[in-house]
Amino acid sequence: MVSFLDAVVAFPTAIFTTLLGVAAFYWALALLGLVDFDSGEADLDVDPAMTDPDLGSLAGIIVAFGLQGVPLSIVFSLLVLLSWTLTCLGAMWLLALLPGSIPVYVGGTLLMLASVSLAVPIAARILKPLRGLFVTHAAISNASLVGQHCKVLTQTVDEKSGRAEVSQRGANINIRVWALTPNPLVRGISARIVAYEEKTARYRIEADG
């Protein structure tokens, strides 16, 4: 049996090891508030009239495999983690039985494809109960929150990105926000919502006081 470390750095697991490193780096940036982890959602509707075949194909694949309703960053990270785990186990237990280098590369390719195929339905089952956490509330899509107060969730808020939380009728609503810089807006600071942009679906906020 191949050792764990040998399997991690060898083909085909090495491909998913690299992707896993990319995902880990992305989540480290998200924890620091430098990226908006749920800016891209997998909750896509398939429109038969779509003129962009790539977008239509992506939406169709996501919906077909039951991966919609959660941010794409979470879908990608989970698929990579599952594929990495399955490929690594297969490399340790199965590829070691193949003689020579050519059969190993052929078997590695088949193992990689099989791992991805198994990872998709497993990810769909794991993500299904999480969809309710990412429901888009109606208040986020209109200007009804203008004038209310919110609490900044990200490390900073600038013209490009930011997140804040609004307490409304006992429910906390997570919204996309931006603000002119320089500003004192950091995580935990209270701010006031002063405008809503229909085009970008974002709220402009200013520090209280």
Helices and strands as residue ranges (DSSP letters): H 4-9, H 13-31, H 53-64, H 72-93, G 95-97, H 101-127, G 128-134, G 138-141, E 149-152, E 163-168, E 171-178, E 190-197, E 202-207
